[in-house]
Amino acid sequence: MEVFLGIDVGSVSTNLVIIDKKINVLESLYLRTKGQPIKVLQEGLQLLKEKLNSTMKIVGVGTTGSGRVLSGAIVGADVVKNEITAHAVAASTLVPDVRTIIEIGGQDSKIIILRNGIVSDFAMNTVCAAGTGSFLDQQAERLNIDISEFGTLALKAKNPVRIAGRCTVFAESDMIHKQQTGHNTEDIIAGLCEALVRNYLNNVGKGKEILPPVIFQGGVAANAGIKQAFEKQLGIEVQIPTHFGVMGAIGVGILAKNNYQATGRTQFKGFEISTADFTAGSFECDGCSNLCEIINIYQDGKIIARWGGRCGKWDQGIQ
Amino acid sequence: MKISFPHMGTSHIAFKHLIEHLGHEVIPPPAPTSRTLDLGVKYAPEFACVPLKILLGTYLEALEKGADTIITSGGVGPCRAGLYPYLHERILKGLGYDCNIIIFEPPLYNIKDFFSKIGYILKTGGKSWRQFWREFKTAWLKLCMLDDIEILSHEIRPYEVEKGYTTRVYKECLKVIDQAQTREEIQAAKELCIEKLKNIPRDPSRNPLKIGIIGEIYVVLEPFMNMDVEVTLEEMGVATHRSIYLTQWTRQNLIVNTEGSIYKTAFPYLKKKIGGHGINSIGETILYARNGFDGVIQVAPFTCIPEIVAKSILPEVSRDLDIPVLSLTIDEQTAKAGVQTRLEAFVDLLQQKRLHGGLNYGSFSGN
């Protein structure tokens, strides 16, 4: 059976999915990137290799996320796509009539507006990461709560407290203040969820026409407290797709499928790469005072990709 | 005097020509780099917009190289940039630099001041007003030519067969133009550059998307500031059209002809001049929509009030005229990766819109 691999290397998680021609998700992995994208990607491929049965053959690979270029060079991707498009493709394929996508990941949050199945507008957080997964992670740790219980605790709140959510630093001090004055943890957590949603709607969602059906995806969609806060503030039911955490990977897998159906070819290097020796080296170019950090990616000692310069001087001669 | 001035796109080549021919030594302003920005950020107030910081960095680098005089422009507001040269002067004096800053205010604002400052430059350089007029015309010719060549490079780049080739040829062209001194040499250089650019191997079968670039003048004109938005898009196979060129009032073939018509065009949405290029951004978006462009990108410095006002009106223009607008806010924290992601997604959006446009959107209001 011909299958397709979608890879989303984000700041917090690295996700891999295998889909078939009918866009059934056959396998999906959600791994923590931990600042080591190459190693985690190789581990993920190793795990997939063990899970796939021998009749399945990968005939197309796509990469997305902030590590899309790096992972694309490593696996030999057919499609390297930005995460906004990847998320929109996945949501509009799995929920064909979707008109609003709320996506909150580890360090970014975005809103994508679709009309009649195509993207008509989008926005991404710009100046601040308040309200993304990393912050929730930190706060859960500080309150000594497992992040997976964060949402359910928020649902138990009776009187959510008001937390200043504009800036994560101030949100944290406000939370500490509320703890010191004796509010219970559930109310504080629910208040935090509401503050984050308020911040999201005021910044990322500013000026956008949010119409149903609304899809909520990305790692933070696992948090029932945030979902509830969205529904409360929007007055609209918010749907969470089955594979909410790996939608980017699914989207780019779909694009890889389309690419294979158009070209009949793939550049996928095969599962051998999970044991190959990849190293990244960098040097500072002293051609001008920009002092660009040039990054070289080596596979078994041979250079396979290079980027990082502003002027393109180092990009020449490398495929 | 050893004179330097702000770096803005390629205009320094023409300003250098003028000042050299007026009998002064020129310390060419270095093209801004991360070091320039670091220097500016270090000594500028945090809440000022990024043009203040990058210009301050440029002046510091020019002073390091031995400049003793800086020529710059003022302004009459409401955009804050009109106050920046005075602030620069204070900061530089405070850092212990003993330099002379000559600030040209708009001539109609104080015509006597304007001419007395030119007179001072002429006197110290030992030149007459007649010579000034001659050199000014030659420098203006050079400035027009720099813009002509740049416009041509933007027309060619989306079609280039080898990615990056146009940029290499264009850089050679700039050197050729820099060396041309007389009117005849400038004319010859222009012909040579046009030939070089037109000889670039191209793929005419492409039908690129067309994107208009609008926003605040400094970040629009200085590629370092806007993350090289034009070249980045063109190397992705998208044609761009920039709304601002320094010599544009002499041009007939540009979409945006004169300031007057821009204000009239923007009038249904904004009835007041709000400083900077705020009202232009509105008017230009309307003109781009009318001329069948696929989309518009607004580049603005973080905290730029005129552009913030424009940004809050643009969604309405975008909806009414069915033209997608992407706003990029730029400051020293802006990272190339984030801009790249947004540009790619925006291009995908426009491509989809073009493919399915007839079904989902009102028809383009072209003329």
Interface residues (C-beta under 8 A of the other chain):
Chain A: S66 K81 N82 E83 I84 T85 R115 N116 G117 I118 V119 S120 D121 F122 M124 T126 V127 G207 C288 S289 N290 L291 R310 G312 D315 Q316
Chain B: P30 A31 T33 S34 R35 T36 G164 T167 D228 F302 S312 P315 P324 T329 Q333 K336 A337 G338 Q340 T341 R342 E344 A345 F346 D348 L349 Q352 K353 H356 L359 N360 Y361
